[in-house]
Amino acid sequence: MQHIVLSIITMGIVWYAWVNFKKLGRLKAADIDLTDEERQRQQMTYIMRIVACLLSLAILPFLFTVLTDL
C-alpha cells in the first residue's frame, strides 16, 4: 500500500514538472508581447518550479520512509 501512495505522489510531481517544462519551451512563441525582462522572469519561474520538483523527487523516498517507520 505504501508503494502505491508513493507512486501516485511521484506521478503527480512528474506531471507538474512536465507541464512546466512544456510551458518553458513554448514561452517565446506564446508570449510575443512580453518584454525581455518579463520573459526572463517567467522563464526563471518555470525553471525554479522544475528544480523544486526534482528536489522533491530526490527527497520524497527518504521522507516517506521516515514517516512510515514511526
Biopython code that builds the backbone (N, CA, C, O; Angstrom):
import numpy as np
from Bio.PDB.StructureBuilder import StructureBuilder

atoms = [
    (1, "MET", "N", (0.825, -1.200, 0.000)),
    (1, "MET", "CA", (0.000, 0.000, 0.000)),
    (1, "MET", "C", (0.869, 1.264, 0.000)),
    (1, "MET", "O", (0.533, 2.256, -0.646)),
    (2, "GLN", "N", (1.970, 1.216, 0.720)),
    (2, "GLN", "CA", (2.842, 2.395, 0.797)),
    (2, "GLN", "C", (3.457, 2.715, -0.567)),
    (2, "GLN", "O", (3.626, 3.881, -0.924)),
    (3, "HIS", "N", (3.782, 1.686, -1.309)),
    (3, "HIS", "CA", (4.380, 1.911, -2.626)),
    (3, "HIS", "C", (3.381, 2.537, -3.591)),
    (3, "HIS", "O", (3.757, 3.337, -4.448)),
    (4, "ILE", "N", (2.128, 2.179, -3.454)),
    (4, "ILE", "CA", (1.096, 2.753, -4.321)),
    (4, "ILE", "C", (0.940, 4.242, -4.034)),
    (4, "ILE", "O", (0.852, 5.049, -4.959)),
    (5, "VAL", "N", (0.905, 4.603, -2.769)),
    (5, "VAL", "CA", (0.779, 6.015, -2.398)),
    (5, "VAL", "C", (1.998, 6.792, -2.884)),
    (5, "VAL", "O", (1.861, 7.883, -3.437)),
    (6, "LEU", "N", (3.177, 6.241, -2.681)),
    (6, "LEU", "CA", (4.401, 6.900, -3.127)),
    (6, "LEU", "C", (4.421, 7.063, -4.645)),
    (6, "LEU", "O", (4.857, 8.099, -5.147)),
    (7, "SER", "N", (3.956, 6.061, -5.376)),
    (7, "SER", "CA", (3.953, 6.165, -6.841)),
    (7, "SER", "C", (2.942, 7.202, -7.328)),
    (7, "SER", "O", (3.203, 7.897, -8.309)),
    (8, "ILE", "N", (1.804, 7.315, -6.665)),
    (8, "ILE", "CA", (0.811, 8.331, -7.057)),
    (8, "ILE", "C", (1.354, 9.728, -6.807)),
    (8, "ILE", "O", (1.190, 10.613, -7.647)),
    (9, "ILE", "N", (1.995, 9.939, -5.669)),
    (9, "ILE", "CA", (2.595, 11.245, -5.379)),
    (9, "ILE", "C", (3.703, 11.549, -6.380)),
    (9, "ILE", "O", (3.821, 12.680, -6.853)),
    (10, "THR", "N", (4.509, 10.553, -6.702)),
    (10, "THR", "CA", (5.598, 10.736, -7.662)),
    (10, "THR", "C", (5.058, 11.087, -9.049)),
    (10, "THR", "O", (5.597, 11.964, -9.724)),
    (11, "MET", "N", (4.003, 10.407, -9.470)),
    (11, "MET", "CA", (3.415, 10.714, -10.781)),
    (11, "MET", "C", (2.876, 12.144, -10.822)),
    (11, "MET", "O", (2.993, 12.819, -11.845)),
    (12, "GLY", "N", (2.292, 12.607, -9.730)),
    (12, "GLY", "CA", (1.801, 13.981, -9.677)),
    (12, "GLY", "C", (2.923, 14.995, -9.796)),
    (12, "GLY", "O", (2.793, 15.993, -10.505)),
    (13, "ILE", "N", (4.017, 14.742, -9.109)),
    (13, "ILE", "CA", (5.164, 15.657, -9.163)),
    (13, "ILE", "C", (5.783, 15.658, -10.557)),
    (13, "ILE", "O", (6.124, 16.720, -11.079)),
    (14, "VAL", "N", (5.931, 14.487, -11.165)),
    (14, "VAL", "CA", (6.496, 14.400, -12.511)),
    (14, "VAL", "C", (5.588, 15.088, -13.522)),
    (14, "VAL", "O", (6.074, 15.767, -14.427)),
    (15, "TRP", "N", (4.281, 14.920, -13.379)),
    (15, "TRP", "CA", (3.337, 15.581, -14.282)),
    (15, "TRP", "C", (3.454, 17.100, -14.173)),
    (15, "TRP", "O", (3.473, 17.796, -15.188)),
    (16, "TYR", "N", (3.535, 17.621, -12.929)),
    (16, "TYR", "CA", (3.653, 19.066, -12.722)),
    (16, "TYR", "C", (4.961, 19.594, -13.320)),
    (16, "TYR", "O", (4.975, 20.669, -13.920)),
    (17, "ALA", "N", (6.053, 18.851, -13.162)),
    (17, "ALA", "CA", (7.327, 19.266, -13.749)),
    (17, "ALA", "C", (7.243, 19.254, -15.279)),
    (17, "ALA", "O", (7.782, 20.146, -15.933)),
    (18, "TRP", "N", (6.573, 18.255, -15.849)),
    (18, "TRP", "CA", (6.447, 18.161, -17.305)),
    (18, "TRP", "C", (5.619, 19.322, -17.855)),
    (18, "TRP", "O", (5.956, 19.885, -18.897)),
    (19, "VAL", "N", (4.545, 19.680, -17.166)),
    (19, "VAL", "CA", (3.717, 20.808, -17.603)),
    (19, "VAL", "C", (4.544, 22.090, -17.605)),
    (19, "VAL", "O", (4.461, 22.879, -18.546)),
    (20, "ASN", "N", (5.334, 22.303, -16.567)),
    (20, "ASN", "CA", (6.172, 23.498, -16.509)),
    (20, "ASN", "C", (7.269, 23.465, -17.570)),
    (20, "ASN", "O", (7.634, 24.504, -18.120)),
    (21, "PHE", "N", (7.793, 22.283, -17.859)),
    (21, "PHE", "CA", (8.808, 22.152, -18.903)),
    (21, "PHE", "C", (8.229, 22.501, -20.266)),
    (21, "PHE", "O", (8.886, 23.166, -21.067)),
    (22, "LYS", "N", (7.008, 22.059, -20.535)),
    (22, "LYS", "CA", (6.357, 22.399, -21.807)),
    (22, "LYS", "C", (6.083, 23.899, -21.888)),
    (22, "LYS", "O", (6.279, 24.507, -22.940)),
    (23, "LYS", "N", (5.631, 24.500, -20.788)),
    (23, "LYS", "CA", (5.378, 25.942, -20.785)),
    (23, "LYS", "C", (6.666, 26.718, -21.015)),
    (23, "LYS", "O", (6.662, 27.743, -21.697)),
    (24, "LEU", "N", (7.766, 26.237, -20.453)),
    (24, "LEU", "CA", (9.062, 26.886, -20.650)),
    (24, "LEU", "C", (9.471, 26.829, -22.115)),
    (24, "LEU", "O", (9.996, 27.805, -22.650)),
    (25, "GLY", "N", (9.238, 25.709, -22.759)),
    (25, "GLY", "CA", (9.601, 25.568, -24.167)),
    (25, "GLY", "C", (8.753, 26.408, -25.105)),
    (25, "GLY", "O", (9.226, 26.844, -26.155)),
    (26, "ARG", "N", (7.507, 26.636, -24.730)),
    (26, "ARG", "CA", (6.593, 27.401, -25.587)),
    (26, "ARG", "C", (6.505, 28.876, -25.216)),
    (26, "ARG", "O", (5.710, 29.607, -25.806)),
    (27, "LEU", "N", (7.288, 29.319, -24.273)),
    (27, "LEU", "CA", (7.173, 30.688, -23.762)),
    (27, "LEU", "C", (7.449, 31.732, -24.831)),
    (27, "LEU", "O", (6.716, 32.717, -24.922)),
    (28, "LYS", "N", (8.464, 31.552, -25.626)),
    (28, "LYS", "CA", (8.834, 32.553, -26.620)),
    (28, "LYS", "C", (7.783, 32.677, -27.713)),
    (28, "LYS", "O", (7.503, 33.782, -28.176)),
    (29, "ALA", "N", (7.209, 31.579, -28.123)),
    (29, "ALA", "CA", (6.207, 31.609, -29.187)),
    (29, "ALA", "C", (4.844, 32.060, -28.656)),
    (29, "ALA", "O", (4.082, 32.712, -29.371)),
    (30, "ALA", "N", (4.543, 31.719, -27.420)),
    (30, "ALA", "CA", (3.216, 32.004, -26.879)),
    (30, "ALA", "C", (3.066, 33.450, -26.411)),
    (30, "ALA", "O", (1.981, 34.023, -26.512)),
    (31, "ASP", "N", (4.131, 34.036, -25.906)),
    (31, "ASP", "CA", (4.046, 35.373, -25.323)),
    (31, "ASP", "C", (4.962, 36.340, -26.055)),
    (31, "ASP", "O", (6.001, 36.747, -25.535)),
    (32, "ILE", "N", (4.570, 36.696, -27.248)),
    (32, "ILE", "CA", (5.381, 37.597, -28.072)),
    (32, "ILE", "C", (5.370, 39.016, -27.502)),
    (32, "ILE", "O", (6.350, 39.746, -27.649)),
    (33, "ASP", "N", (4.280, 39.410, -26.858)),
    (33, "ASP", "CA", (4.151, 40.776, -26.380)),
    (33, "ASP", "C", (4.910, 41.050, -25.082)),
    (33, "ASP", "O", (4.904, 42.188, -24.611)),
    (34, "LEU", "N", (5.559, 40.056, -24.491)),
    (34, "LEU", "CA", (6.326, 40.277, -23.267)),
    (34, "LEU", "C", (7.656, 40.953, -23.577)),
    (34, "LEU", "O", (8.246, 40.725, -24.632)),
    (35, "THR", "N", (8.115, 41.775, -22.663)),
    (35, "THR", "CA", (9.448, 42.355, -22.804)),
    (35, "THR", "C", (10.481, 41.295, -22.445)),
    (35, "THR", "O", (10.138, 40.234, -21.923)),
    (36, "ASP", "N", (11.734, 41.587, -22.724)),
    (36, "ASP", "CA", (12.786, 40.617, -22.420)),
    (36, "ASP", "C", (12.885, 40.351, -20.926)),
    (36, "ASP", "O", (13.122, 39.217, -20.511)),
    (37, "GLU", "N", (12.705, 41.387, -20.116)),
    (37, "GLU", "CA", (12.781, 41.210, -18.665)),
    (37, "GLU", "C", (11.624, 40.367, -18.138)),
    (37, "GLU", "O", (11.819, 39.508, -17.277)),
    (38, "GLU", "N", (10.434, 40.608, -18.648)),
    (38, "GLU", "CA", (9.280, 39.807, -18.217)),
    (38, "GLU", "C", (9.420, 38.357, -18.659)),
    (38, "GLU", "O", (9.074, 37.438, -17.917)),
    (39, "ARG", "N", (9.927, 38.156, -19.866)),
    (39, "ARG", "CA", (10.128, 36.800, -20.372)),
    (39, "ARG", "C", (11.175, 36.062, -19.538)),
    (39, "ARG", "O", (11.007, 34.884, -19.223)),
    (40, "GLN", "N", (12.251, 36.756, -19.185)),
    (40, "GLN", "CA", (13.291, 36.144, -18.365)),
    (40, "GLN", "C", (12.752, 35.805, -16.975)),
    (40, "GLN", "O", (13.080, 34.755, -16.423)),
    (41, "ARG", "N", (11.937, 36.676, -16.416)),
    (41, "ARG", "CA", (11.335, 36.412, -15.109)),
    (41, "ARG", "C", (10.399, 35.195, -15.177)),
    (41, "ARG", "O", (10.378, 34.370, -14.264)),
    (42, "GLN", "N", (9.638, 35.095, -16.252)),
    (42, "GLN", "CA", (8.740, 33.961, -16.427)),
    (42, "GLN", "C", (9.540, 32.664, -16.607)),
    (42, "GLN", "O", (9.167, 31.621, -16.070)),
    (43, "GLN", "N", (10.633, 32.736, -17.361)),
    (43, "GLN", "CA", (11.495, 31.565, -17.527)),
    (43, "GLN", "C", (12.063, 31.112, -16.193)),
    (43, "GLN", "O", (12.096, 29.914, -15.913)),
    (44, "MET", "N", (12.510, 32.046, -15.367)),
    (44, "MET", "CA", (13.058, 31.694, -14.061)),
    (44, "MET", "C", (11.988, 31.085, -13.158)),
    (44, "MET", "O", (12.285, 30.202, -12.353)),
    (45, "THR", "N", (10.753, 31.548, -13.287)),
    (45, "THR", "CA", (9.660, 30.957, -12.508)),
    (45, "THR", "C", (9.468, 29.498, -12.884)),
    (45, "THR", "O", (9.353, 28.640, -12.009)),
    (46, "TYR", "N", (9.434, 29.210, -14.178)),
    (46, "TYR", "CA", (9.269, 27.830, -14.631)),
    (46, "TYR", "C", (10.467, 26.964, -14.233)),
    (46, "TYR", "O", (10.298, 25.820, -13.811)),
    (47, "ILE", "N", (11.661, 27.508, -14.366)),
    (47, "ILE", "CA", (12.859, 26.754, -14.013)),
    (47, "ILE", "C", (12.886, 26.438, -12.528)),
    (47, "ILE", "O", (13.233, 25.321, -12.144)),
    (48, "MET", "N", (12.530, 27.394, -11.689)),
    (48, "MET", "CA", (12.532, 27.147, -10.247)),
    (48, "MET", "C", (11.465, 26.120, -9.865)),
    (48, "MET", "O", (11.675, 25.335, -8.940)),
    (49, "ARG", "N", (10.331, 26.112, -10.555)),
    (49, "ARG", "CA", (9.323, 25.082, -10.301)),
    (49, "ARG", "C", (9.844, 23.702, -10.671)),
    (49, "ARG", "O", (9.611, 22.733, -9.949)),
    (50, "ILE", "N", (10.549, 23.610, -11.793)),
    (50, "ILE", "CA", (11.106, 22.327, -12.221)),
    (50, "ILE", "C", (12.174, 21.857, -11.244)),
    (50, "ILE", "O", (12.216, 20.677, -10.894)),
    (51, "VAL", "N", (13.036, 22.764, -10.800)),
    (51, "VAL", "CA", (14.071, 22.412, -9.824)),
    (51, "VAL", "C", (13.437, 21.961, -8.510)),
    (51, "VAL", "O", (13.907, 21.005, -7.893)),
    (52, "ALA", "N", (12.375, 22.640, -8.078)),
    (52, "ALA", "CA", (11.685, 22.239, -6.856)),
    (52, "ALA", "C", (11.084, 20.846, -7.001)),
    (52, "ALA", "O", (11.103, 20.060, -6.053)),
    (53, "CYS", "N", (10.557, 20.538, -8.167)),
    (53, "CYS", "CA", (10.022, 19.190, -8.412)),
    (53, "CYS", "C", (11.130, 18.149, -8.355)),
    (53, "CYS", "O", (10.950, 17.086, -7.761)),
    (54, "LEU", "N", (12.272, 18.443, -8.964)),
    (54, "LEU", "CA", (13.376, 17.487, -8.945)),
    (54, "LEU", "C", (13.905, 17.276, -7.531)),
    (54, "LEU", "O", (14.216, 16.149, -7.147)),
    (55, "LEU", "N", (14.007, 18.346, -6.759)),
    (55, "LEU", "CA", (14.450, 18.210, -5.373)),
    (55, "LEU", "C", (13.451, 17.417, -4.542)),
    (55, "LEU", "O", (13.839, 16.591, -3.716)),
    (56, "SER", "N", (12.180, 17.667, -4.760)),
    (56, "SER", "CA", (11.179, 16.918, -4.003)),
    (56, "SER", "C", (11.182, 15.445, -4.396)),
    (56, "SER", "O", (10.934, 14.585, -3.551)),
    (57, "LEU", "N", (11.460, 15.134, -5.669)),
    (57, "LEU", "CA", (11.578, 13.736, -6.075)),
    (57, "LEU", "C", (12.783, 13.064, -5.428)),
    (57, "LEU", "O", (12.742, 11.873, -5.120)),
    (58, "ALA", "N", (13.851, 13.823, -5.222)),
    (58, "ALA", "CA", (15.035, 13.265, -4.582)),
    (58, "ALA", "C", (14.807, 13.034, -3.088)),
    (58, "ALA", "O", (15.322, 12.067, -2.526)),
    (59, "ILE", "N", (14.046, 13.905, -2.447)),
    (59, "ILE", "CA", (13.832, 13.832, -1.006)),
    (59, "ILE", "C", (12.654, 12.929, -0.647)),
    (59, "ILE", "O", (12.605, 12.398, 0.462)),
    (60, "LEU", "N", (11.731, 12.752, -1.543)),
    (60, "LEU", "CA", (10.488, 12.038, -1.254)),
    (60, "LEU", "C", (10.675, 10.620, -0.716)),
    (60, "LEU", "O", (10.014, 10.280, 0.265)),
    (61, "PRO", "N", (11.523, 9.776, -1.286)),
    (61, "PRO", "CA", (11.662, 8.429, -0.712)),
    (61, "PRO", "C", (12.171, 8.443, 0.731)),
    (61, "PRO", "O", (11.705, 7.667, 1.565)),
    (62, "PHE", "N", (13.121, 9.323, 1.018)),
    (62, "PHE", "CA", (13.638, 9.422, 2.384)),
    (62, "PHE", "C", (12.553, 9.877, 3.345)),
    (62, "PHE", "O", (12.380, 9.281, 4.409)),
    (63, "LEU", "N", (11.826, 10.916, 2.989)),
    (63, "LEU", "CA", (10.749, 11.404, 3.859)),
    (63, "LEU", "C", (9.656, 10.360, 4.040)),
    (63, "LEU", "O", (9.134, 10.185, 5.141)),
    (64, "PHE", "N", (9.318, 9.681, 2.978)),
    (64, "PHE", "CA", (8.266, 8.679, 3.060)),
    (64, "PHE", "C", (8.698, 7.523, 3.969)),
    (64, "PHE", "O", (7.890, 6.991, 4.730)),
    (65, "THR", "N", (9.968, 7.141, 3.885)),
    (65, "THR", "CA", (10.481, 6.073, 4.746)),
    (65, "THR", "C", (10.467, 6.505, 6.210)),
    (65, "THR", "O", (10.079, 5.726, 7.081)),
    (66, "VAL", "N", (10.878, 7.711, 6.479)),
    (66, "VAL", "CA", (10.906, 8.206, 7.854)),
    (66, "VAL", "C", (9.483, 8.305, 8.414)),
    (66, "VAL", "O", (9.240, 7.927, 9.560)),
    (67, "LEU", "N", (8.571, 8.797, 7.630)),
    (67, "LEU", "CA", (7.196, 8.976, 8.119)),
    (67, "LEU", "C", (6.452, 7.664, 8.306)),
    (67, "LEU", "O", (5.609, 7.562, 9.197)),
    (68, "THR", "N", (6.740, 6.668, 7.498)),
    (68, "THR", "CA", (6.014, 5.401, 7.611)),
    (68, "THR", "C", (6.635, 4.450, 8.625)),
    (68, "THR", "O", (5.990, 3.484, 9.033)),
    (69, "ASP", "N", (7.866, 4.703, 9.039)),
    (69, "ASP", "CA", (8.510, 3.820, 10.014)),
    (69, "ASP", "C", (8.314, 4.267, 11.450)),
    (69, "ASP", "O", (8.943, 3.712, 12.351)),
    (70, "LEU", "N", (7.479, 5.233, 11.688)),
    (70, "LEU", "CA", (7.256, 5.700, 13.064)),
    (70, "LEU", "C", (6.550, 4.711, 13.909)),
    (70, "LEU", "O", (6.297, 4.971, 15.085)),
]
sb = StructureBuilder()
sb.init_structure("model")
sb.init_model(0)
sb.init_chain("A")
sb.init_seg("    ")
for serial, (resi, resn, name, xyz) in enumerate(atoms, 1):
    if name == "N":
        sb.init_residue(resn, " ", resi, " ")
    sb.init_atom(name, np.array(xyz, "f"), 0.0, 1.0, " ", f" {name:<3s}", serial, name[0])
structure = sb.get_structure()
